[in-house]
């Protein structure tokens, strides 16, 4: 392995799925300003919109999450082309 090309600031980080409040810990170099206390220990926090606990592929549930209204914007933009 080449030296000097890999980050050295790996640490445990809490990732929180905002759609179902699931939290998991893993090592990461992600920069964050927020923290979260898990089991009495404070970890840097990275917020996720979707993760393995809420993604339809992994859960087997056809759940549509459209937080930004992208589907409605698309339909409004292209409704003039419909017959």
HTML snippet that shows the backbone in 3Dmol.js (N, CA, C, O; Angstrom):
<script src="https://3Dmol.org/build/3Dmol-min.js"></script>
<div id="view" style="width:600px;height:400px;position:relative"></div>
<script>
const pdb = `
ATOM      1  N   UNK A   1       0.840  -1.172   0.000  1.00  0.00           N
ATOM      2  CA  UNK A   1       0.000   0.000   0.000  1.00  0.00           C
ATOM      3  C   UNK A   1       0.890   1.241   0.000  1.00  0.00           C
ATOM      4  O   UNK A   1       1.884   1.310   0.723  1.00  0.00           O
ATOM      5  N   UNK A   2       0.515   2.218  -0.823  1.00  0.00           N
ATOM      6  CA  UNK A   2       1.286   3.452  -0.893  1.00  0.00           C
ATOM      7  C   UNK A   2       1.084   4.278   0.363  1.00  0.00           C
ATOM      8  O   UNK A   2      -0.017   4.346   0.909  1.00  0.00           O
ATOM      9  N   UNK A   3       2.143   4.895   0.805  1.00  0.00           N
ATOM     10  CA  UNK A   3       2.080   5.715   2.003  1.00  0.00           C
ATOM     11  C   UNK A   3       1.727   7.146   1.641  1.00  0.00           C
ATOM     12  O   UNK A   3       2.096   7.639   0.574  1.00  0.00           O
ATOM     13  N   UNK A   4       1.003   7.814   2.547  1.00  0.00           N
ATOM     14  CA  UNK A   4       0.703   9.221   2.390  1.00  0.00           C
ATOM     15  C   UNK A   4      -0.519   9.538   1.535  1.00  0.00           C
ATOM     16  O   UNK A   4      -0.791  10.715   1.294  1.00  0.00           O
ATOM     17  N   UNK A   5      -1.266   8.540   1.067  1.00  0.00           N
ATOM     18  CA  UNK A   5      -2.442   8.834   0.243  1.00  0.00           C
ATOM     19  C   UNK A   5      -3.753   8.575   0.983  1.00  0.00           C
ATOM     20  O   UNK A   5      -4.817   8.947   0.487  1.00  0.00           O
ATOM     21  N   UNK A   6      -3.701   7.958   2.136  1.00  0.00           N
ATOM     22  CA  UNK A   6      -4.907   7.640   2.888  1.00  0.00           C
ATOM     23  C   UNK A   6      -5.074   8.614   4.054  1.00  0.00           C
ATOM     24  O   UNK A   6      -4.087   8.997   4.681  1.00  0.00           O
ATOM     25  N   UNK A   7      -6.310   9.017   4.351  1.00  0.00           N
ATOM     26  CA  UNK A   7      -6.538   9.941   5.463  1.00  0.00           C
ATOM     27  C   UNK A   7      -6.150   9.308   6.798  1.00  0.00           C
ATOM     28  O   UNK A   7      -6.248   8.096   6.986  1.00  0.00           O
ATOM     29  N   UNK A   8      -5.711  10.154   7.705  1.00  0.00           N
ATOM     30  CA  UNK A   8      -5.271   9.657   9.008  1.00  0.00           C
ATOM     31  C   UNK A   8      -6.255  10.007  10.124  1.00  0.00           C
ATOM     32  O   UNK A   8      -6.030   9.642  11.278  1.00  0.00           O
ATOM     33  N   UNK A   9      -7.330  10.700   9.801  1.00  0.00           N
ATOM     34  CA  UNK A   9      -8.253  11.156  10.849  1.00  0.00           C
ATOM     35  C   UNK A   9      -9.495  10.261  10.967  1.00  0.00           C
ATOM     36  O   UNK A   9     -10.598  10.762  11.184  1.00  0.00           O
ATOM     37  N   UNK A  10      -9.321   8.954  10.827  1.00  0.00           N
ATOM     38  CA  UNK A  10     -10.445   8.034  11.041  1.00  0.00           C
ATOM     39  C   UNK A  10     -10.842   8.056  12.510  1.00  0.00           C
ATOM     40  O   UNK A  10      -9.990   8.040  13.399  1.00  0.00           O
ATOM     41  N   UNK A  11     -12.145   8.092  12.749  1.00  0.00           N
ATOM     42  CA  UNK A  11     -12.660   8.048  14.113  1.00  0.00           C
ATOM     43  C   UNK A  11     -14.078   7.495  14.048  1.00  0.00           C
ATOM     44  O   UNK A  11     -14.678   7.430  12.975  1.00  0.00           O
ATOM     45  N   UNK A  12     -14.609   7.099  15.198  1.00  0.00           N
ATOM     46  CA  UNK A  12     -15.987   6.616  15.239  1.00  0.00           C
ATOM     47  C   UNK A  12     -16.933   7.801  15.064  1.00  0.00           C
ATOM     48  O   UNK A  12     -16.772   8.837  15.709  1.00  0.00           O
ATOM     49  N   UNK A  13     -17.919   7.636  14.187  1.00  0.00           N
ATOM     50  CA  UNK A  13     -18.898   8.676  13.880  1.00  0.00           C
ATOM     51  C   UNK A  13     -20.283   8.057  13.971  1.00  0.00           C
ATOM     52  O   UNK A  13     -20.483   6.918  13.549  1.00  0.00           O
ATOM     53  N   UNK A  14     -21.242   8.797  14.518  1.00  0.00           N
ATOM     54  CA  UNK A  14     -22.633   8.351  14.582  1.00  0.00           C
ATOM     55  C   UNK A  14     -23.360   8.838  13.331  1.00  0.00           C
ATOM     56  O   UNK A  14     -23.361  10.032  13.031  1.00  0.00           O
ATOM     57  N   UNK A  15     -23.977   7.909  12.605  1.00  0.00           N
ATOM     58  CA  UNK A  15     -24.804   8.229  11.449  1.00  0.00           C
ATOM     59  C   UNK A  15     -26.250   8.031  11.863  1.00  0.00           C
ATOM     60  O   UNK A  15     -26.614   6.965  12.359  1.00  0.00           O
ATOM     61  N   UNK A  16     -27.088   9.060  11.660  1.00  0.00           N
ATOM     62  CA  UNK A  16     -28.485   8.994  12.076  1.00  0.00           C
ATOM     63  C   UNK A  16     -29.387   9.135  10.855  1.00  0.00           C
ATOM     64  O   UNK A  16     -29.316  10.120  10.120  1.00  0.00           O
ATOM     65  N   UNK A  17     -30.242   8.124  10.653  1.00  0.00           N
ATOM     66  CA  UNK A  17     -31.241   8.150   9.591  1.00  0.00           C
ATOM     67  C   UNK A  17     -32.406   9.000  10.094  1.00  0.00           C
ATOM     68  O   UNK A  17     -33.082   8.614  11.048  1.00  0.00           O
ATOM     69  N   UNK A  18     -32.648  10.143   9.471  1.00  0.00           N
ATOM     70  CA  UNK A  18     -33.659  11.082   9.952  1.00  0.00           C
ATOM     71  C   UNK A  18     -35.082  10.606   9.672  1.00  0.00           C
ATOM     72  O   UNK A  18     -36.022  11.122  10.277  1.00  0.00           O
ATOM     73  N   UNK A  19     -35.270   9.635   8.771  1.00  0.00           N
ATOM     74  CA  UNK A  19     -36.624   9.173   8.473  1.00  0.00           C
ATOM     75  C   UNK A  19     -37.148   8.193   9.512  1.00  0.00           C
ATOM     76  O   UNK A  19     -38.362   8.066   9.675  1.00  0.00           O
ATOM     77  N   UNK A  20     -36.255   7.493  10.223  1.00  0.00           N
ATOM     78  CA  UNK A  20     -36.727   6.552  11.246  1.00  0.00           C
ATOM     79  C   UNK A  20     -35.915   6.624  12.547  1.00  0.00           C
ATOM     80  O   UNK A  20     -36.083   5.773  13.421  1.00  0.00           O
ATOM     81  N   UNK A  21     -35.050   7.611  12.686  1.00  0.00           N
ATOM     82  CA  UNK A  21     -34.239   7.848  13.892  1.00  0.00           C
ATOM     83  C   UNK A  21     -33.316   6.695  14.265  1.00  0.00           C
ATOM     84  O   UNK A  21     -32.927   6.580  15.427  1.00  0.00           O
ATOM     85  N   UNK A  22     -32.959   5.846  13.322  1.00  0.00           N
ATOM     86  CA  UNK A  22     -31.994   4.756  13.549  1.00  0.00           C
ATOM     87  C   UNK A  22     -30.592   5.357  13.581  1.00  0.00           C
ATOM     88  O   UNK A  22     -30.255   6.194  12.744  1.00  0.00           O
ATOM     89  N   UNK A  23     -29.779   4.933  14.542  1.00  0.00           N
ATOM     90  CA  UNK A  23     -28.411   5.421  14.683  1.00  0.00           C
ATOM     91  C   UNK A  23     -27.457   4.244  14.616  1.00  0.00           C
ATOM     92  O   UNK A  23     -27.685   3.211  15.245  1.00  0.00           O
ATOM     93  N   UNK A  24     -26.374   4.407  13.839  1.00  0.00           N
ATOM     94  CA  UNK A  24     -25.340   3.379  13.834  1.00  0.00           C
ATOM     95  C   UNK A  24     -23.971   4.041  13.849  1.00  0.00           C
ATOM     96  O   UNK A  24     -23.799   5.154  13.352  1.00  0.00           O
ATOM     97  N   UNK A  25     -23.012   3.350  14.420  1.00  0.00           N
ATOM     98  CA  UNK A  25     -21.655   3.863  14.563  1.00  0.00           C
ATOM     99  C   UNK A  25     -20.740   3.142  13.582  1.00  0.00           C
ATOM    100  O   UNK A  25     -20.833   1.929  13.398  1.00  0.00           O
ATOM    101  N   UNK A  26     -19.864   3.904  12.964  1.00  0.00           N
ATOM    102  CA  UNK A  26     -18.846   3.336  12.091  1.00  0.00           C
ATOM    103  C   UNK A  26     -17.695   4.321  12.000  1.00  0.00           C
ATOM    104  O   UNK A  26     -17.840   5.487  12.366  1.00  0.00           O
ATOM    105  N   UNK A  27     -16.567   3.863  11.518  1.00  0.00           N
ATOM    106  CA  UNK A  27     -15.422   4.750  11.363  1.00  0.00           C
ATOM    107  C   UNK A  27     -15.584   5.573  10.098  1.00  0.00           C
ATOM    108  O   UNK A  27     -16.035   5.068   9.069  1.00  0.00           O
ATOM    109  N   UNK A  28     -15.209   6.852  10.181  1.00  0.00           N
ATOM    110  CA  UNK A  28     -15.354   7.757   9.056  1.00  0.00           C
ATOM    111  C   UNK A  28     -14.398   8.929   9.210  1.00  0.00           C
ATOM    112  O   UNK A  28     -13.873   9.187  10.293  1.00  0.00           O
ATOM    113  N   UNK A  29     -14.184   9.630   8.107  1.00  0.00           N
ATOM    114  CA  UNK A  29     -13.407  10.867   8.129  1.00  0.00           C
ATOM    115  C   UNK A  29     -14.299  12.070   7.857  1.00  0.00           C
ATOM    116  O   UNK A  29     -13.799  13.177   7.663  1.00  0.00           O
ATOM    117  N   UNK A  30     -15.613  11.868   7.840  1.00  0.00           N
ATOM    118  CA  UNK A  30     -16.565  12.941   7.527  1.00  0.00           C
ATOM    119  C   UNK A  30     -16.466  14.074   8.540  1.00  0.00           C
ATOM    120  O   UNK A  30     -16.426  13.840   9.748  1.00  0.00           O
ATOM    121  N   UNK A  31     -16.427  15.302   8.035  1.00  0.00           N
ATOM    122  CA  UNK A  31     -16.395  16.477   8.903  1.00  0.00           C
ATOM    123  C   UNK A  31     -17.812  16.834   9.313  1.00  0.00           C
ATOM    124  O   UNK A  31     -18.727  16.805   8.489  1.00  0.00           O
ATOM    125  N   UNK A  32     -17.996  17.168  10.568  1.00  0.00           N
ATOM    126  CA  UNK A  32     -19.316  17.529  11.062  1.00  0.00           C
ATOM    127  C   UNK A  32     -19.172  18.474  12.248  1.00  0.00           C
ATOM    128  O   UNK A  32     -18.161  18.470  12.951  1.00  0.00           O
ATOM    129  N   UNK A  33     -20.203  19.277  12.453  1.00  0.00           N
ATOM    130  CA  UNK A  33     -20.193  20.230  13.566  1.00  0.00           C
ATOM    131  C   UNK A  33     -21.093  19.785  14.704  1.00  0.00           C
ATOM    132  O   UNK A  33     -20.980  20.292  15.820  1.00  0.00           O
ATOM    133  N   UNK A  34     -21.992  18.834  14.431  1.00  0.00           N
ATOM    134  CA  UNK A  34     -22.924  18.363  15.451  1.00  0.00           C
ATOM    135  C   UNK A  34     -22.399  17.101  16.112  1.00  0.00           C
ATOM    136  O   UNK A  34     -21.586  16.370  15.546  1.00  0.00           O
ATOM    137  N   UNK A  35     -22.886  16.862  17.328  1.00  0.00           N
ATOM    138  CA  UNK A  35     -22.521  15.651  18.048  1.00  0.00           C
ATOM    139  C   UNK A  35     -23.781  14.968  18.570  1.00  0.00           C
ATOM    140  O   UNK A  35     -24.846  15.579  18.660  1.00  0.00           O
ATOM    141  N   UNK A  36     -23.637  13.698  18.908  1.00  0.00           N
ATOM    142  CA  UNK A  36     -24.743  12.915  19.446  1.00  0.00           C
ATOM    143  C   UNK A  36     -24.186  11.989  20.511  1.00  0.00           C
ATOM    144  O   UNK A  36     -23.131  11.382  20.328  1.00  0.00           O
ATOM    145  N   UNK A  37     -24.899  11.884  21.623  1.00  0.00           N
ATOM    146  CA  UNK A  37     -24.465  11.000  22.705  1.00  0.00           C
ATOM    147  C   UNK A  37     -25.109   9.627  22.523  1.00  0.00           C
ATOM    148  O   UNK A  37     -26.332   9.507  22.456  1.00  0.00           O
ATOM    149  N   UNK A  38     -24.275   8.601  22.446  1.00  0.00           N
ATOM    150  CA  UNK A  38     -24.731   7.219  22.313  1.00  0.00           C
ATOM    151  C   UNK A  38     -24.099   6.415  23.437  1.00  0.00           C
ATOM    152  O   UNK A  38     -22.874   6.324  23.525  1.00  0.00           O
ATOM    153  N   UNK A  39     -24.920   5.835  24.292  1.00  0.00           N
ATOM    154  CA  UNK A  39     -24.451   5.029  25.431  1.00  0.00           C
ATOM    155  C   UNK A  39     -23.471   5.789  26.315  1.00  0.00           C
ATOM    156  O   UNK A  39     -22.497   5.216  26.804  1.00  0.00           O
ATOM    157  N   UNK A  40     -23.727   7.072  26.521  1.00  0.00           N
ATOM    158  CA  UNK A  40     -22.904   7.879  27.411  1.00  0.00           C
ATOM    159  C   UNK A  40     -21.633   8.423  26.789  1.00  0.00           C
ATOM    160  O   UNK A  40     -20.859   9.100  27.466  1.00  0.00           O
ATOM    161  N   UNK A  41     -21.399   8.140  25.504  1.00  0.00           N
ATOM    162  CA  UNK A  41     -20.207   8.632  24.811  1.00  0.00           C
ATOM    163  C   UNK A  41     -20.664   9.575  23.706  1.00  0.00           C
ATOM    164  O   UNK A  41     -21.620   9.277  22.989  1.00  0.00           O
ATOM    165  N   UNK A  42     -19.987  10.713  23.566  1.00  0.00           N
ATOM    166  CA  UNK A  42     -20.347  11.694  22.555  1.00  0.00           C
ATOM    167  C   UNK A  42     -19.555  11.451  21.272  1.00  0.00           C
ATOM    168  O   UNK A  42     -18.329  11.339  21.293  1.00  0.00           O
ATOM    169  N   UNK A  43     -20.286  11.371  20.145  1.00  0.00           N
ATOM    170  CA  UNK A  43     -19.686  11.112  18.833  1.00  0.00           C
ATOM    171  C   UNK A  43     -20.071  12.225  17.870  1.00  0.00           C
ATOM    172  O   UNK A  43     -21.125  12.842  18.028  1.00  0.00           O
ATOM    173  N   UNK A  44     -19.220  12.492  16.860  1.00  0.00           N
ATOM    174  CA  UNK A  44     -19.631  13.407  15.793  1.00  0.00           C
ATOM    175  C   UNK A  44     -20.845  12.820  15.084  1.00  0.00           C
ATOM    176  O   UNK A  44     -20.943  11.602  14.940  1.00  0.00           O
ATOM    177  N   UNK A  45     -21.781  13.677  14.634  1.00  0.00           N
ATOM    178  CA  UNK A  45     -23.040  13.226  14.042  1.00  0.00           C
ATOM    179  C   UNK A  45     -23.115  13.589  12.568  1.00  0.00           C
ATOM    180  O   UNK A  45     -22.853  14.729  12.186  1.00  0.00           O
ATOM    181  N   UNK A  46     -23.477  12.606  11.738  1.00  0.00           N
ATOM    182  CA  UNK A  46     -23.777  12.824  10.326  1.00  0.00           C
ATOM    183  C   UNK A  46     -25.223  12.416  10.121  1.00  0.00           C
ATOM    184  O   UNK A  46     -25.604  11.284  10.418  1.00  0.00           O
ATOM    185  N   UNK A  47     -26.043  13.353   9.604  1.00  0.00           N
ATOM    186  CA  UNK A  47     -27.469  13.069   9.384  1.00  0.00           C
ATOM    187  C   UNK A  47     -27.673  12.554   7.965  1.00  0.00           C
ATOM    188  O   UNK A  47     -27.119  13.093   7.007  1.00  0.00           O
ATOM    189  N   UNK A  48     -28.484  11.492   7.848  1.00  0.00           N
ATOM    190  CA  UNK A  48     -28.787  10.883   6.556  1.00  0.00           C
ATOM    191  C   UNK A  48     -30.279  10.979   6.287  1.00  0.00           C
ATOM    192  O   UNK A  48     -31.082  10.896   7.216  1.00  0.00           O
ATOM    193  N   UNK A  49     -30.661  11.154   5.020  1.00  0.00           N
ATOM    194  CA  UNK A  49     -32.079  11.115   4.667  1.00  0.00           C
ATOM    195  C   UNK A  49     -32.565   9.680   4.517  1.00  0.00           C
ATOM    196  O   UNK A  49     -33.723   9.378   4.803  1.00  0.00           O
ATOM    197  N   UNK A  50     -31.686   8.808   4.074  1.00  0.00           N
ATOM    198  CA  UNK A  50     -32.065   7.420   3.844  1.00  0.00           C
ATOM    199  C   UNK A  50     -30.845   6.539   4.112  1.00  0.00           C
ATOM    200  O   UNK A  50     -29.717   6.918   3.796  1.00  0.00           O
ATOM    201  N   UNK A  51     -31.075   5.382   4.687  1.00  0.00           N
ATOM    202  CA  UNK A  51     -29.986   4.441   4.969  1.00  0.00           C
ATOM    203  C   UNK A  51     -30.480   3.028   4.727  1.00  0.00           C
ATOM    204  O   UNK A  51     -31.568   2.827   4.187  1.00  0.00           O
ATOM    205  N   UNK A  52     -29.691   2.061   5.123  1.00  0.00           N
ATOM    206  CA  UNK A  52     -30.070   0.659   4.901  1.00  0.00           C
ATOM    207  C   UNK A  52     -31.313   0.269   5.702  1.00  0.00           C
ATOM    208  O   UNK A  52     -31.981  -0.706   5.361  1.00  0.00           O
ATOM    209  N   UNK A  53     -31.629   1.014   6.756  1.00  0.00           N
ATOM    210  CA  UNK A  53     -32.799   0.680   7.567  1.00  0.00           C
ATOM    211  C   UNK A  53     -34.092   1.275   7.024  1.00  0.00           C
ATOM    212  O   UNK A  53     -35.176   0.902   7.471  1.00  0.00           O
ATOM    213  N   UNK A  54     -33.993   2.204   6.056  1.00  0.00           N
ATOM    214  CA  UNK A  54     -35.207   2.805   5.514  1.00  0.00           C
ATOM    215  C   UNK A  54     -35.300   2.711   3.995  1.00  0.00           C
ATOM    216  O   UNK A  54     -36.328   3.087   3.432  1.00  0.00           O
ATOM    217  N   UNK A  55     -34.270   2.226   3.315  1.00  0.00           N
ATOM    218  CA  UNK A  55     -34.278   2.136   1.862  1.00  0.00           C
ATOM    219  C   UNK A  55     -35.190   0.992   1.416  1.00  0.00           C
ATOM    220  O   UNK A  55     -35.089  -0.112   1.951  1.00  0.00           O
ATOM    221  N   UNK A  56     -36.081   1.234   0.443  1.00  0.00           N
ATOM    222  CA  UNK A  56     -37.023   0.193   0.015  1.00  0.00           C
ATOM    223  C   UNK A  56     -36.358  -1.087  -0.475  1.00  0.00           C
ATOM    224  O   UNK A  56     -36.926  -2.167  -0.311  1.00  0.00           O
ATOM    225  N   UNK A  57     -35.186  -0.999  -1.065  1.00  0.00           N
ATOM    226  CA  UNK A  57     -34.503  -2.206  -1.547  1.00  0.00           C
ATOM    227  C   UNK A  57     -34.154  -3.139  -0.396  1.00  0.00           C
ATOM    228  O   UNK A  57     -34.296  -4.356  -0.517  1.00  0.00           O
ATOM    229  N   UNK A  58     -33.699  -2.577   0.715  1.00  0.00           N
ATOM    230  CA  UNK A  58     -33.292  -3.391   1.855  1.00  0.00           C
ATOM    231  C   UNK A  58     -34.457  -3.786   2.759  1.00  0.00           C
ATOM    232  O   UNK A  58     -34.434  -4.845   3.386  1.00  0.00           O
ATOM    233  N   UNK A  59     -35.475  -2.928   2.823  1.00  0.00           N
ATOM    234  CA  UNK A  59     -36.599  -3.218   3.713  1.00  0.00           C
ATOM    235  C   UNK A  59     -37.682  -4.048   3.043  1.00  0.00           C
ATOM    236  O   UNK A  59     -38.483  -4.686   3.726  1.00  0.00           O
ATOM    237  N   UNK A  60     -37.720  -4.048   1.700  1.00  0.00           N
ATOM    238  CA  UNK A  60     -38.747  -4.779   0.976  1.00  0.00           C
ATOM    239  C   UNK A  60     -40.076  -4.056   0.928  1.00  0.00           C
ATOM    240  O   UNK A  60     -41.076  -4.624   0.489  1.00  0.00           O
ATOM    241  N   UNK A  61     -40.099  -2.819   1.373  1.00  0.00           N
ATOM    242  CA  UNK A  61     -41.324  -2.020   1.373  1.00  0.00           C
ATOM    243  C   UNK A  61     -41.208  -0.946   0.291  1.00  0.00           C
ATOM    244  O   UNK A  61     -40.181  -0.276   0.178  1.00  0.00           O
ATOM    245  N   UNK A  62     -42.246  -0.791  -0.485  1.00  0.00           N
ATOM    246  CA  UNK A  62     -42.261   0.238  -1.515  1.00  0.00           C
ATOM    247  C   UNK A  62     -42.703   1.547  -0.885  1.00  0.00           C
ATOM    248  O   UNK A  62     -43.881   1.903  -0.926  1.00  0.00           O
ATOM    249  N   UNK A  63     -41.755   2.255  -0.305  1.00  0.00           N
ATOM    250  CA  UNK A  63     -42.040   3.514   0.373  1.00  0.00           C
ATOM    251  C   UNK A  63     -41.373   4.631  -0.411  1.00  0.00           C
ATOM    252  O   UNK A  63     -40.171   4.575  -0.669  1.00  0.00           O
ATOM    253  N   UNK A  64     -42.133   5.633  -0.789  1.00  0.00           N
ATOM    254  CA  UNK A  64     -41.607   6.736  -1.567  1.00  0.00           C
ATOM    255  C   UNK A  64     -41.303   7.904  -0.636  1.00  0.00           C
ATOM    256  O   UNK A  64     -42.183   8.381   0.080  1.00  0.00           O
ATOM    257  N   UNK A  65     -40.060   8.358  -0.650  1.00  0.00           N
ATOM    258  CA  UNK A  65     -39.658   9.496   0.156  1.00  0.00           C
ATOM    259  C   UNK A  65     -39.307  10.623  -0.807  1.00  0.00           C
ATOM    260  O   UNK A  65     -38.301  10.552  -1.513  1.00  0.00           O
ATOM    261  N   UNK A  66     -40.128  11.653  -0.836  1.00  0.00           N
ATOM    262  CA  UNK A  66     -39.903  12.786  -1.725  1.00  0.00           C
ATOM    263  C   UNK A  66     -39.859  14.049  -0.881  1.00  0.00           C
ATOM    264  O   UNK A  66     -40.849  14.774  -0.778  1.00  0.00           O
ATOM    265  N   UNK A  67     -38.711  14.306  -0.281  1.00  0.00           N
ATOM    266  CA  UNK A  67     -38.602  15.417   0.660  1.00  0.00           C
ATOM    267  C   UNK A  67     -38.521  16.765  -0.033  1.00  0.00           C
ATOM    268  O   UNK A  67     -38.884  17.780   0.561  1.00  0.00           O
ATOM    269  N   UNK A  68     -38.058  16.801  -1.266  1.00  0.00           N
ATOM    270  CA  UNK A  68     -37.869  18.085  -1.934  1.00  0.00           C
ATOM    271  C   UNK A  68     -38.963  18.388  -2.945  1.00  0.00           C
ATOM    272  O   UNK A  68     -38.900  19.424  -3.607  1.00  0.00           O
ATOM    273  N   UNK A  69     -39.968  17.519  -3.092  1.00  0.00           N
ATOM    274  CA  UNK A  69     -41.031  17.754  -4.061  1.00  0.00           C
ATOM    275  C   UNK A  69     -40.573  17.587  -5.490  1.00  0.00           C
ATOM    276  O   UNK A  69     -41.155  18.180  -6.398  1.00  0.00           O
ATOM    277  N   UNK A  70     -39.541  16.792  -5.707  1.00  0.00           N
ATOM    278  CA  UNK A  70     -38.966  16.637  -7.038  1.00  0.00           C
ATOM    279  C   UNK A  70     -39.934  16.007  -8.022  1.00  0.00           C
ATOM    280  O   UNK A  70     -39.929  16.357  -9.202  1.00  0.00           O
ATOM    281  N   UNK A  71     -40.759  15.089  -7.561  1.00  0.00           N
ATOM    282  CA  UNK A  71     -41.708  14.430  -8.458  1.00  0.00           C
ATOM    283  C   UNK A  71     -42.729  15.434  -8.965  1.00  0.00           C
ATOM    284  O   UNK A  71     -43.029  15.461 -10.159  1.00  0.00           O
ATOM    285  N   UNK A  72     -43.270  16.264  -8.073  1.00  0.00           N
ATOM    286  CA  UNK A  72     -44.243  17.281  -8.482  1.00  0.00           C
ATOM    287  C   UNK A  72     -43.617  18.307  -9.432  1.00  0.00           C
ATOM    288  O   UNK A  72     -44.259  18.728 -10.395  1.00  0.00           O
ATOM    289  N   UNK A  73     -42.388  18.705  -9.172  1.00  0.00           N
ATOM    290  CA  UNK A  73     -41.704  19.647 -10.061  1.00  0.00           C
ATOM    291  C   UNK A  73     -41.547  19.051 -11.456  1.00  0.00           C
ATOM    292  O   UNK A  73     -41.759  19.736 -12.456  1.00  0.00           O
ATOM    293  N   UNK A  74     -41.178  17.783 -11.521  1.00  0.00           N
ATOM    294  CA  UNK A  74     -41.011  17.108 -12.805  1.00  0.00           C
ATOM    295  C   UNK A  74     -42.338  17.037 -13.552  1.00  0.00           C
ATOM    296  O   UNK A  74     -42.392  17.339 -14.744  1.00  0.00           O
ATOM    297  N   UNK A  75     -43.407  16.643 -12.867  1.00  0.00           N
ATOM    298  CA  UNK A  75     -44.726  16.529 -13.504  1.00  0.00           C
ATOM    299  C   UNK A  75     -45.207  17.881 -14.015  1.00  0.00           C
ATOM    300  O   UNK A  75     -45.738  17.971 -15.121  1.00  0.00           O
ATOM    301  N   UNK A  76     -45.027  18.930 -13.222  1.00  0.00           N
ATOM    302  CA  UNK A  76     -45.445  20.266 -13.654  1.00  0.00           C
ATOM    303  C   UNK A  76     -44.641  20.758 -14.849  1.00  0.00           C
ATOM    304  O   UNK A  76     -45.186  21.417 -15.735  1.00  0.00           O
ATOM    305  N   UNK A  77     -43.377  20.451 -14.880  1.00  0.00           N
ATOM    306  CA  UNK A  77     -42.506  20.900 -15.957  1.00  0.00           C
ATOM    307  C   UNK A  77     -42.871  20.242 -17.281  1.00  0.00           C
ATOM    308  O   UNK A  77     -42.830  20.892 -18.326  1.00  0.00           O
ATOM    309  N   UNK A  78     -43.226  18.963 -17.250  1.00  0.00           N
ATOM    310  CA  UNK A  78     -43.455  18.212 -18.474  1.00  0.00           C
ATOM    311  C   UNK A  78     -44.926  17.897 -18.762  1.00  0.00           C
ATOM    312  O   UNK A  78     -45.211  17.103 -19.658  1.00  0.00           O
ATOM    313  N   UNK A  79     -45.860  18.495 -18.030  1.00  0.00           N
ATOM    314  CA  UNK A  79     -47.273  18.205 -18.281  1.00  0.00           C
ATOM    315  C   UNK A  79     -47.756  18.785 -19.601  1.00  0.00           C
ATOM    316  O   UNK A  79     -48.758  18.321 -20.145  1.00  0.00           O
ATOM    317  N   UNK A  80     -47.056  19.800 -20.133  1.00  0.00           N
ATOM    318  CA  UNK A  80     -47.447  20.375 -21.421  1.00  0.00           C
ATOM    319  C   UNK A  80     -47.203  19.408 -22.583  1.00  0.00           C
ATOM    320  O   UNK A  80     -47.771  19.581 -23.661  1.00  0.00           O
ATOM    321  N   UNK A  81     -46.357  18.387 -22.366  1.00  0.00           N
ATOM    322  CA  UNK A  81     -46.081  17.409 -23.416  1.00  0.00           C
ATOM    323  C   UNK A  81     -47.034  16.230 -23.387  1.00  0.00           C
ATOM    324  O   UNK A  81     -47.022  15.409 -24.304  1.00  0.00           O
ATOM    325  N   UNK A  82     -47.866  16.126 -22.349  1.00  0.00           N
ATOM    326  CA  UNK A  82     -48.808  15.009 -22.277  1.00  0.00           C
ATOM    327  C   UNK A  82     -49.963  15.241 -23.247  1.00  0.00           C
ATOM    328  O   UNK A  82     -50.276  16.377 -23.601  1.00  0.00           O
ATOM    329  N   UNK A  83     -50.580  14.161 -23.663  1.00  0.00           N
ATOM    330  CA  UNK A  83     -51.660  14.251 -24.658  1.00  0.00           C
ATOM    331  C   UNK A  83     -52.986  14.525 -24.029  1.00  0.00           C
ATOM    332  O   UNK A  83     -53.992  14.629 -24.730  1.00  0.00           O
TER     333      UNK A  83
END
`;
const viewer = $3Dmol.createViewer("view");
viewer.addModel(pdb, "pdb");
viewer.setStyle({}, {cartoon: {color: "spectrum"}});
viewer.zoomTo();
viewer.render();
</script>
